[in-house]
């Protein structure tokens, strides 16, 4: 027995080494096959792939066999088919600006290939008469704004901090919102048609530029907001709008969020659909922006706890500043002071305060972030109730509350006043902080994700707040389209 056992151990060891070597050879063959499909310089591995395996916030880090950069939809289909044939998971990626870890691979040893769509970035068509444009998933938002402007049209998806980096495929996959939802809707409302690579590599061409098409299930809405778990969006037909010729902007200091809710209702009744944005900003946001973003200044001579930036726009070439001023003069419920301008540069200085909140927070350090939605009429209740509950539980915290009051979406972030204490605070209390905030959201009939999605961050959390039948229907759709669970695993459901 003394000689047999070492021999068996050696044999088991040899088998383990052989098995590992065989797996390595298989993966090397996959990498070579990927390079043959898209050209060698469009496949990154090892250290070169690492930047695409971590998220924008620096919170999620994963592992991938390779990062692949297809040049067109057919190459995406071929890459996905190759991965499916080899039982390798696929992680679709655009600008990698997800705030919930949806666009990076898992760190659990799953065999994964990141399919980055940045090279698929042509604007295929602009039809100014039909008020549409057909674009590929890798187009950055800035290029879409420019293409629409050249046709004297407007593409209104108004994102803030991540706008220079994000790509339209990712925006659609997360159903991005932004500052223009009040008037134009979210990304879902801007889509007429899609082109999608399915989990088996087949390509669905649904690029219809029709506003009416009642021929069965509206399949495009399955993929918008699905965070790449049902397929890869490679192109879209997007709605355009008339380009505004007159714009007026107001910066308003208010007593509290309740006054802001009343003001929004008043402006909607007096200014109608001319309102294109209504953003609320707390003092804690402003303090961080002034601390970390150069050349930003207080909008008023006096420091105020809450301000709102709102904007009117119209296609008629008629001044709106007088109309906006008149509407504000009529309102007497909590306005402390305000300024109205038709000057683009002045307005941009105010919008800079809003657009740089996320960047200022990132410079200050990590925080516990929430992207929640409640009915617009209950936004003030949410802020008051969540803030009271948190301050009753924790001392020395900073609450950063801001966002799209016009559609009930508040970004509500918690950290310590002393940034050095944040890592320990988050490690010990994140779960409890989330539960406090989300219980208030649920009580007010809200959602724990308004525009950022679920990704890895809220995949388990959502099970506490969604109806079990709704979750089962979502899982059924996932099983039907992706029966082996290879498309962006570990995200959403």
Secondary structure as the mmCIF struct_conf table of DSSP 4:
data_model
#
loop_
_struct_conf.conf_type_id
_struct_conf.id
_struct_conf.beg_label_comp_id
_struct_conf.beg_label_asym_id
_struct_conf.beg_label_seq_id
_struct_conf.end_label_comp_id
_struct_conf.end_label_asym_id
_struct_conf.end_label_seq_id
HELX_RH_AL_P HELX_RH_AL_P1 UNK A 2 UNK A 38
HELX_RH_3T_P HELX_RH_3T_P1 UNK A 40 UNK A 42
STRN STRN1 UNK A 43 UNK A 44
TURN_TY1_P TURN_TY1_P1 UNK A 46 UNK A 46
HELX_RH_AL_P HELX_RH_AL_P2 UNK A 47 UNK A 50
HELX_RH_3T_P HELX_RH_3T_P2 UNK A 51 UNK A 53
STRN STRN2 UNK A 54 UNK A 54
TURN_TY1_P TURN_TY1_P2 UNK A 56 UNK A 57
BEND BEND1 UNK A 58 UNK A 58
STRN STRN3 UNK A 61 UNK A 61
BEND BEND2 UNK A 65 UNK A 65
STRN STRN4 UNK A 66 UNK A 68
BEND BEND3 UNK A 71 UNK A 72
HELX_RH_AL_P HELX_RH_AL_P3 UNK A 73 UNK A 85
TURN_TY1_P TURN_TY1_P3 UNK A 86 UNK A 87
STRN STRN5 UNK A 89 UNK A 93
BEND BEND4 UNK A 94 UNK A 95
BEND BEND5 UNK A 99 UNK A 101
TURN_TY1_P TURN_TY1_P4 UNK A 102 UNK A 103
BEND BEND6 UNK A 104 UNK A 104
BEND BEND7 UNK A 107 UNK A 109
STRN STRN6 UNK A 112 UNK A 116
TURN_TY1_P TURN_TY1_P5 UNK A 118 UNK A 119
STRN STRN7 UNK A 123 UNK A 127
TURN_TY1_P TURN_TY1_P6 UNK A 128 UNK A 131
STRN STRN8 UNK A 132 UNK A 136
TURN_TY1_P TURN_TY1_P7 UNK A 137 UNK A 138
STRN STRN9 UNK A 140 UNK A 140
HELX_RH_AL_P HELX_RH_AL_P4 UNK A 141 UNK A 150
TURN_TY1_P TURN_TY1_P8 UNK A 151 UNK A 152
STRN STRN10 UNK A 153 UNK A 154
TURN_TY1_P TURN_TY1_P9 UNK A 161 UNK A 165
STRN STRN11 UNK A 167 UNK A 167
HELX_RH_AL_P HELX_RH_AL_P5 UNK A 168 UNK A 173
TURN_TY1_P TURN_TY1_P10 UNK A 174 UNK A 175
TURN_TY1_P TURN_TY1_P11 UNK A 179 UNK A 180
HELX_RH_AL_P HELX_RH_AL_P6 UNK A 181 UNK A 184
HELX_RH_3T_P HELX_RH_3T_P3 UNK A 187 UNK A 190
STRN STRN12 UNK A 191 UNK A 198
TURN_TY1_P TURN_TY1_P12 UNK A 199 UNK A 200
BEND BEND8 UNK A 201 UNK A 201
STRN STRN13 UNK A 203 UNK A 206
BEND BEND9 UNK A 211 UNK A 211
BEND BEND10 UNK A 215 UNK A 216
TURN_TY1_P TURN_TY1_P13 UNK A 219 UNK A 219
HELX_RH_AL_P HELX_RH_AL_P7 UNK A 220 UNK A 223
TURN_TY1_P TURN_TY1_P14 UNK A 224 UNK A 225
BEND BEND11 UNK A 226 UNK A 226
TURN_TY1_P TURN_TY1_P15 UNK A 227 UNK A 228
BEND BEND12 UNK A 229 UNK A 230
STRN STRN14 UNK A 231 UNK A 239
STRN STRN15 UNK A 241 UNK A 242
HELX_LH_PP_P HELX_LH_PP_P1 UNK A 243 UNK A 244
BEND BEND13 UNK A 245 UNK A 245
STRN STRN16 UNK A 246 UNK A 254
BEND BEND14 UNK A 255 UNK A 255
HELX_RH_AL_P HELX_RH_AL_P8 UNK A 257 UNK A 271
HELX_RH_3T_P HELX_RH_3T_P4 UNK A 272 UNK A 274
STRN STRN17 UNK A 275 UNK A 282
HELX_RH_AL_P HELX_RH_AL_P9 UNK A 283 UNK A 292
BEND BEND15 UNK A 293 UNK A 293
TURN_TY1_P TURN_TY1_P16 UNK A 294 UNK A 295
BEND BEND16 UNK A 299 UNK A 302
BEND BEND17 UNK A 305 UNK A 305
STRN STRN18 UNK A 306 UNK A 314
BEND BEND18 UNK A 315 UNK A 316
BEND BEND19 UNK A 318 UNK A 318
HELX_RH_AL_P HELX_RH_AL_P10 UNK A 321 UNK A 329
TURN_TY1_P TURN_TY1_P17 UNK A 330 UNK A 330
BEND BEND20 UNK A 333 UNK A 334
STRN STRN19 UNK A 335 UNK A 341
HELX_RH_AL_P HELX_RH_AL_P11 UNK A 344 UNK A 355
TURN_TY1_P TURN_TY1_P18 UNK A 356 UNK A 356
HELX_RH_AL_P HELX_RH_AL_P12 UNK A 357 UNK A 364
STRN STRN20 UNK A 368 UNK A 368
STRN STRN21 UNK A 371 UNK A 373
HELX_RH_3T_P HELX_RH_3T_P5 UNK A 376 UNK A 378
HELX_RH_AL_P HELX_RH_AL_P13 UNK A 379 UNK A 393
BEND BEND21 UNK A 395 UNK A 396
STRN STRN22 UNK A 397 UNK A 404
HELX_RH_3T_P HELX_RH_3T_P6 UNK A 405 UNK A 407
TURN_TY1_P TURN_TY1_P19 UNK A 408 UNK A 408
STRN STRN23 UNK A 409 UNK A 416
BEND BEND22 UNK A 417 UNK A 418
HELX_RH_3T_P HELX_RH_3T_P7 UNK A 419 UNK A 421
HELX_RH_AL_P HELX_RH_AL_P14 UNK A 422 UNK A 443
TURN_TY1_P TURN_TY1_P20 UNK A 444 UNK A 445
STRN STRN24 UNK A 447 UNK A 447
BEND BEND23 UNK A 448 UNK A 448
STRN STRN25 UNK A 449 UNK A 449
BEND BEND24 UNK A 450 UNK A 452
TURN_TY1_P TURN_TY1_P21 UNK A 455 UNK A 460
HELX_RH_3T_P HELX_RH_3T_P8 UNK A 461 UNK A 464
TURN_TY1_P TURN_TY1_P22 UNK A 465 UNK A 465
BEND BEND25 UNK A 466 UNK A 466
HELX_RH_AL_P HELX_RH_AL_P15 UNK A 468 UNK A 481
TURN_TY1_P TURN_TY1_P23 UNK A 483 UNK A 484
STRN STRN26 UNK A 487 UNK A 487
BEND BEND26 UNK A 488 UNK A 488
TURN_TY1_P TURN_TY1_P24 UNK A 489 UNK A 490
BEND BEND27 UNK A 491 UNK A 491
#
